[in-house]
Amino acid sequence: MRFLFYGNAYNMGDVGIGASILADLRALGPPVELRVVTDTPALYRRLPACQGATVVDRASLWPGGWKRWRSALSAATGNLSWLPPERLRRLEEHYRWADVVVYQGGPHWNDVWLDVPSFGQHMLHAAVAEYFARPVALVSHGFGPFAWAGPSGSLRRRLASIVLRKMSLLVARDRSSLGALEHLGIDMSKVMMAPDAALRLRPESPAKGREILNRFGIRGGERPLVALAVRAMSPRYGITRAEQEHFHHEWGRFADQIIEQVGDAFFLSTHCASSGGLASDLELMSEIRRGMQYGDRLGWIDQDLLPGEIAAVYGQADVLVSARLHPLVFAVGQATPVLGLDYQPKSVYFMAEMGLEDWLLSYRSFCAEEAVARLEEVLRRQSEIEDHIERRVAEHRQAAWEAIEAVAALAAPAAT
């Protein structure tokens, strides 16, 4: 089987999704061949699942700007003449080679991130796959909401429906996606639900997790070890500046109170590089730490670790408290108890799917004292929560594997 895989790298959480899907595709057994198309080829080449795979820079294949739209509209009518000949030759080489085209999940299919340039890109990709008669699977995506207002909103929903109907398989990572897709008129027989693919992430060894902690001077002892992850909020999330400032102030107080009253704490998140004018998690936490009383005692991991390394480190913590989704996914995959923040529906959905909704805190009304009380409760019930997580993870990993088998089932007709 030959898979042409499109990988995202907005942050290490998204890379974790890609790494997990690629590893599962390889686990289908030989002969499996992979070609990976990504904006960050150097990063994907570092992933264990990409060893021996062909990794292609996305920019070498696809046009950008207005040409993307013109090419998309032309391709939709079966005319690829607006693609530059060299790009068309490369696309034909990869699509004729592939049995199935796979797009990993990420922040795409909703009214927060699905903007005009994204529509052009998705339309072009769908049209090219259709032109070459290759099945396409979207794996581990959150779909919706699609609550755009006014006439333009109706048009956007129509465009989303047109593109998604061209897909052969849609693997949704939460239940709310099913209603959103049905509302768009998508054939639900080609939709299945499976948890976030990063739940099947292959971590580095526990020894590697301890080595990384030691490298950064973080050594667990008799006190509980608490991992912290926080994110800068995009304006698209609808969280006001005043709400963010309140959260940042309380988060710093929370970290101080952990260190003073509860145990040792360290910072490690999945986004260490600024992008699109948005501060990285590292930059935000640096700013918060400067206002802390015990900031000099907060453990600090400022290296952009690979997803498997991050998961191994979280596996050494007693609890993770996170205002970002994929640290929660990575930690739960290691049976590490978590406290999550409800900054976006995707975090709420994940915690609910894992039966951890009781351990969800409010972002907008975050209170340091309340969070410390909940943290202490988690620590008191740590063994019980770990057992619960292990059971739920086993169930959900099986569902995620069944999604990969469904992707593989698309290959048989394409290969004939």
N, C-alpha and C positions, 0 to 999 in steps of 0.2 A: 504494500500500500504506500502511496505517495501523497504526502500532505504539504500543501502550500499554506504556511502559517503566518498570520499577521500579528505581530507582537507590539504591545504598548510599553512605554517606559516613562510615564509621567512622574512616577515615584516608585520606590521599591515595593510598595503594595501591589501596584499594577504589574511589575516585573514578577512578583510572586505568583500572580494568576497565570502569567505566561509560562513560567518555569514549571508549574504544576501540570498544566495541560500538555506541554511538550513531553514531560517525563511520563505521563500517562499514555500519550500516543506511542512513545517508544515501548512502553510496557505491553502493548498489544502483541508484541512478539515479532521476530523477524519473518519476512523482510519488511521493515518499515523504513521509509526514507523521508527526510524532512528538509524543506527549504523554508527559511525564516526571513520575512520582510519586516523591517523595523526602522524607525528613525534613529535608533542608537545601536548600530551593529556591533560596535566595540563592547558594549555592555552585554549584549546577548551572547556574544562569543565566550564570555566568562562563565556562563551558566553550564553546569554539568550536563543538562539535557541537550545542549547544543553542540556538544563535542562531536565532531565528524559531520555536522550539518552544514549546508551552504547557507550563509547569512548575507542578505542583500540589503543595501541601503534603499529605503523607500523612495528617496528623492531621485534615484536613478531610474525609477520605473514610471512614476506618476507626474503629470503636469500639475502646476499650482495656479492660484489666482483665477482670473476669468477663463483661462484656457480649460480649467477643470470643468466648469459648467458647460462650455461649448462642447467639449469632448464627451461629457455625460449625455447631453441631449442627442448628440450624433450617434453615440454607441447605443442608446436606447432604441434607435430606429435601425440598428444593425449596420451602421456606417461608422467605421473607426478611422476614417480618413483624416479627421482633425487631430489624431494623435501623431506626434512626430514619428517618422518612419523608424528611427532607431529605438524609440520607446516601444512602439508597436511590436518590433521584432523581439525585444526582451520580454514583453508581456506574453506574447505568443509562445515563446520558449518555455516560460514558467507555467502557464496555464495548460498548454498541451501536455506538459510533463505530469501535472498533478492529477490525482484521482479526486481529491476533495480540497476545497479552500476553507480554511478555518480562521475565524476572527476571534481573538480572545476578548473577554469582558473588560470593562473599564467605564469611565464616565462619559458615555455617549448618548444613549437612547432615552433622553428625557428633556423636559422643557428648560432645564438649567443649562445644559451643555450643547444641545442640538441647535446650532446656529446656522446661518446661511452658508458659510464655507463648508461646514460639516455635511450639509445636505448635498452639496456638489460632489464632495468626496465619496459619500456613501452611494449616491446615484451612479457615479462613474464605476466604482468597484462592482456594484451589482450588475450593471449593464455589461461590463467586460466578461464577468463570469458567465453570464447568460449567453453572450456571443460565442464563447468557447465551450458552451454546454457542460460547465462544471458545477456540481452541487456546492452550495455554500452553507456552512454552519456557523452560527453566532453562539459562542459557548461562554457561559457564566456572565451573562449580562443582566443588568437591572433595566427593565423597560417601564417607562412612564415615571411620573405622570406627564401627560401631554396637554397641559391646561393653558395653552396659549389663548389669549383673548382676541376678539374681533375677527374681521375678515382674513387678516394675515394668519391668525391662529387656525382657522379652518383650512387654509391652504397648506400650512405646515403639517397638520394632521394628515391631510391627503397625501402629501409627499412622503411622509413617514410610512403610511400604509402601502404606497406603491413600492417603496424600496423593500420593506419587510416581507411583502408577499412574494418577492423574488427569491427569498431564502428557502433553502430546503429543510433546515432544522434551526429552531430557536430554543436555546437552553437558558431559561430564566432562573435567576438565583434567589428569587423571593416570590411569595404568593401574590403580592400586590401586582406584580408584573403580569400575571395571568389575566386579571380584569382589564388592565390597560391595553393588552394586545387584543383581547376579545372586543373591546370597545372600538378599536381601529378596524375591525372586520377581518382580522387575521384568521386563517384556517387553523383551529386549535389542534387539529390532528398532527401538525408538525411542530407543536410546542410541547416541551417537557420542562419540569422543574427539577433542579438539582442545586445543592448549596454552592456557595462561593468556591470555585475550584482551588483557591489557595488553602482550603482546609486539608487538601491532600499534598501540601507542600512537603518535600523531603528535606528535613532539617539536617544541619551538620550535627555531629555527635555531641553528647553532653560534655565530653572533655573539651571540645572546641569551644562550647559556650563558656565554660569555666576559664579557658585560656584567654578568651577575649575580655572577660571581666577583669582578670588579673592584669592584662596588658594595660588597662585603663585605671588600674589602682582600685578596683571595686572588688572587695573580698567579703563574702558573706560570713557571718559569724553566728552568735547566739541570737541576735536581733533579726526580726523578719526583714526580708529584702523586697522592696517595692519598686517596680519599674514604672516609669511615667512616660507617656507619649502625648504630645499636644500638636495642634496644627493651626496655621494661619488660615483665617476664613476668607474664601473668595466672596467678593461683593454679590456674586450670583446666588449665594445661599440665603440672602435676605436677612442676615443677622446684622443689626445696626452696629455702628462704631461704639456707641455707648454700651451696648450689650457685650461686645468683645472686650472693652476696657474693664468692665465689671468682672468678666470671667478671668481675665489675665491677672487682675489684682487678687481675686480669691484663689486662683490656682497657685500663685506664689505663696499665699498664706497657708494653703493646704500642704504644699511641699515642706514648708517650715515646720508645720505641726507634725507631719510624719516623722521628720528627723528628730524633733524634740520629744515626741511622746510615744511613737510607735516602733520605729526601726530605721534601717538604712534605706536610702532611695537613690535611684540613678535615672538619668534621662537617656532614652534611646527611641528614636522614631524612624519613619520610613521615607522621609523627605529632607535631605540635607543640602539640597541645592535650590537656589532661588530660580523661579521661572515665571514668565509672563507678568513681571512686575509684582508678583506675590512673594512675600518673605518665606523662606524655608522654615520648617519646624525648628531647626537648629537656631536660626536667627531670632525667632520669636522667643524660644526658651532662654536664649542668652539675655534678651532684654528683661524677661521676667526674673531671671536669676539675679540680675544686678540689683533688684529691689528687695531681695530676700534677706532675712536676718541670718540664715544659715546656708546661704548660697555656696559658700566655699566647701561645705560638707556634702553637697549634692554630687553624686557620681555623674560622670560626663563622658558619653561616647559620641565623639564628633566625626567619626569615620563613616562613609557611606557603605555600610556592609551589604553583602548580598542577602537575598531573602532567607536562604537556608541558615545563614549565620545569625541573622536577627532572631529567627525562630529559636535557634539553639540558646541564645542568650535569654530570651523570655522564658525558656524552659527552666532556667536556673533561679528565676524569681519566685517568690511566694505568691505575689499578686501583681497584675498589671492594671494600671488605671490609664485609660486612653480616651482622648478626644479625637481619634482618627480610627477609621474602620479596620484597616488591614493589620495594624498591631493587635487588635482584638482577635482577628482570624488566626494570625500566626500563634498567639499565646494559647488560644483555645485548642489549637491543633496539638499543643504540647501538654494539654490538660492542666494548664496554669489558670487558676481562678482570675476573673476579670471584673472590673467596674468600668462600664462604658458610659459615654456621654451621648445625649440624643440630638446632636447638632444637625443631623440630616436623617431622613427616613431610612436610608440604607443601614445605618447603625442600629436603629430600632428594629428593623426587620431581621437583621442577623441575630441580635440578642434574643428575639422572640423565637426564631427557628431553633436556637440552641437551648431553649427553655431557661434562659438567663435574664428574662425581662425584669425580674425583681432586683437585678443588680445594675439597673440603668439609672443614671443621674441626669438632672436637668442642666443643660448648658446655660440657658438664659437666666436661671435663678440659682446658679451654682453657689453653694455656701461651704466654706472650708470646714467649719465645725460639723456640719451634717455629713460631708464626705468622709471625714475622719471616723465618725461613728459607724458609717457603712463599711469602711475599710476594716475597722476592728471586728465588725460582725463577720465579714468574709474570713478573716484570719481565724476566728473562733470556730468557724464551720468549714475550714479549709479542706479537710479530708472528705467530708460529705460532698462538697462542691466538686472536688477533683473526680470522685467516683461518678457523679452525675455527668460531668463533661465527657469523661471517657466513654460512657455508654452512648451519649448523643453523637459524639464524633464518629464512633464506629458505624452507626446507622447512616449518618449523612455522607461519610466517605463512600459507602457502598452505592448510594444514590448518585454521587458524582462520577463514580466509575461506570455506572450504567449509562450515563450521558456520553462518556467517551466511546462506549460500545455502540451507541446510536450513531455517533459520528463515523465510526468505522464501517457501519452498515451502509452508509452512503457510497462507500468506495466501490463496492461490488458492481453496481450498474455502470458507474463511470469508467471502470477499467475495461469494460467489454466493448 
